[in-house]
Amino acid sequence: MNERLPSIQEWKDLYEAAIEFKEIECWNWMWDTDIFGVQNPVNREIGYCCVMGGAGKHYALGVYLGSEGLDGYLRLQSRRNYPTLEDMLNFQKLLMASFEDRKFLQKEDFQIIKKIGLKFSGPHSWPSFRSYRPGYHPWFLTSEEATYLTLCLQQAIDVALRFKDDPDLLTPPRENHYFVRVPKPKKDKTGLSWRDIWLEPLPLVKGDIIAEPVDADYLEKIKRKIPYRQGIWEIDFFYYPNAVKEKEERPFYPYIILWVEHDSGFILSHHIAKPAECIEEFQEKFLKLAEDYKTLPQEILVKREEVFQLLKPITSELGIYLRRVKRLQMLEQAQKSMLKFLEGER
């Protein structure tokens, strides 16, 4: 993605669209389940738009990006309980234009508002624009994101006003089809004209966990050094709940990899990794732990398919029984204690 910052004109266009969207107050007749799409003219991806505010608490337009974003939205909607941090970080891929109290804005927001000469006052009156990506802290928009979110706000106004007059507008003719606004070059103020179409979302493409080949000589060395197997280990990874920022990069939520002894709950080791690096470091850190600790378990318990696939080539060679379970009780207790300690340290 192009990480160039929006120009002043792009900011002006975005704020103008947001102000117009807020003025129609479409959350008075739309709910966050009234989903419709807007196709991005640049990359043809469909953003699935959700009007928030029907409950009178959080007023916004969320644009869930592509099939991955839509899948995340549907997963969160299906949750019976309030979504966990893990849910929010794994499933949220969207752009959001929201209307906040002044205290929730950052200095960067105020700088832009001042530059373009706007004034706001009162609760839920201050426009805020953020980008959500899995594993990352909500962050400021790029130029590309700002331009697309402007189009979504403009099309949301069109759809919302039509939906007010025709409550069946978004009722699909076939299952798993969505009402989508599709652009073609012509003549509105954006240089585009728009038409309605019903589309089925593209199939969700999930990246398979591909375990890297393990050095056979290294495994043989470990087998010779540690001939016996004893005990049961629980292994998992999870997000650290506070974002970390490095230089000018977007803040991210690190993963903590945790190894716990099943019977005692003793923490054998832990490792902190960037989300993008967690998978590739997982096997390496497991073997390093075995070598340093000078022991290997008879059995390993995991609950994630990703962890199972990463450990399978190692455990099969080392003669360790690998089993998936629904809960890792000792690890979950250790996780709570560790996060409480880290929070205190912070």
Secondary structure, 3 states (H helix, E strand, C coil): CCCCCCCHHHHHHHHHHHHHHHHHCHHHCCCCCCCEEEECCCCCCEEEEEEECCCCCCEEEEEEEHHHHHHHHHHHHHCCCCCCHHHHHHHCCEEEEEEECHHHCCHHHHHHHHHCCCCCCCCCCEEEEEEECCCECCECCCHHHHHHHHHHHHHHHHHHHHHHHCCCCCCCCCCCCEEEEEEEECCCCCCEEEEEEEECCCCCCCCCCCCCCCCHHHHHHHHHHCCCECCEEEEEEEECCCCECCCCCCCECCEEEEEEECCCCCEEEEEEECHHHHHHHHHHHHHHHHHHHCCECCEEEECCHHHHHHHHHHHHHHCCEEEECCCCHHHHHHHHHHHHHHHHHC
